[in-house]
């Protein structure tokens, strides 16, 4: 699969499997199956409460650790825990994490970012990420950080193409990783006539066309699924390229429509919500 070179020289696959909202047993099986079938990137998070399962899936796959790119995220409740990174490594059963994010820009995010910079300098993580740090948050972070982030994970899809954020990320050479890449499964988006026409043109499915659009936008994309057929189909997008004209037609359906809108009240709740990360299955 194609790889991107991050702003610190680290190579990162442009495509992987996400594990959001996947229960531990299914996450373990999905990760193992994906890796055995050519995937080389896995995305998880403290808050998904399946890091231990992801670690088991990695080991069961038989794929060498150095060939797998693992990304996970610190939850706000552990931003000020000096042992948060080590605990995350322990849950995953890994010696290092390829990409570690701050999951949300809660009021204590600066303490959390210091944790990431420290872990980065110590070699415990290979790249730094920020998740959902749009607008003023990313501007402030770039003004105060010692180590610039390599990746930002945000909602992105053909209905919400992150035009404003890309003005910053393109300038700073920060890669966008898309969550809700298929519009949270919205059939209206997936069945847009342009995708149906292109699916016929390239003998692909509509979701495959959307996922290919992400790649050609320069995004990192991590569709999540526990369905084995979907795992295989999602990855079958590297034997064709959308033309410049195809991409232009797709750009016309942008609606600046989000499927998830976070509130400041939710950010306050995120900081205080703390699942039993360590005793997960």
Number of C-alpha atoms within 10 A of each C-alpha: 14 10 12 16 14 16 16 15 11 14 16 21 18 22 27 26 24 23 26 19 15 18 15 21 15 18 27 25 20 26 32 23 20 23 22 15 13 13 23 23 24 24 22 23 23 25 22 19 24 27 30 24 25 29 22 21 24 28 18 16 17 11 16 9 14 9 11 17 19 26 21 24 24 24 27 28 19 20 24 16 13 12 12 19 23 15 15 23 20 16 22 24 17 16 12 21 22 21 25 30 25 28 25 20 24 23 14 15 22 18 15 27 25 16 21 28 19 15 20 20 11 10 14 20 22 22 28 25 25 29 22 18 22 17 11 8 14 19 12 12 18 13 9 10 13 11 18 19 27 24 24 24 22 19 22 25 26 23 20 18 21 19 12 10 16 15 10 15 17 12 8 14 17 19 23 27 23 21 22 19 26 25 22 16 11 11 10 9 20 21 13 13 13 17 22 16 16 19 17 11 9 14 12 18 19 22 23 24 24 23 25 23 23 25 17 15 12 15 23 25 28 24 23 24 20 22 12 13 9 15 21 15 14 23 20 16 21 11 6 12 14 14 10 9 9 14 13 11 12 18 15 11 15 14 11 13 14 16 12 10 8 8 9 11 8 11 15 14 14 19 19 13 12 14 14 10 19 14 9 15 12
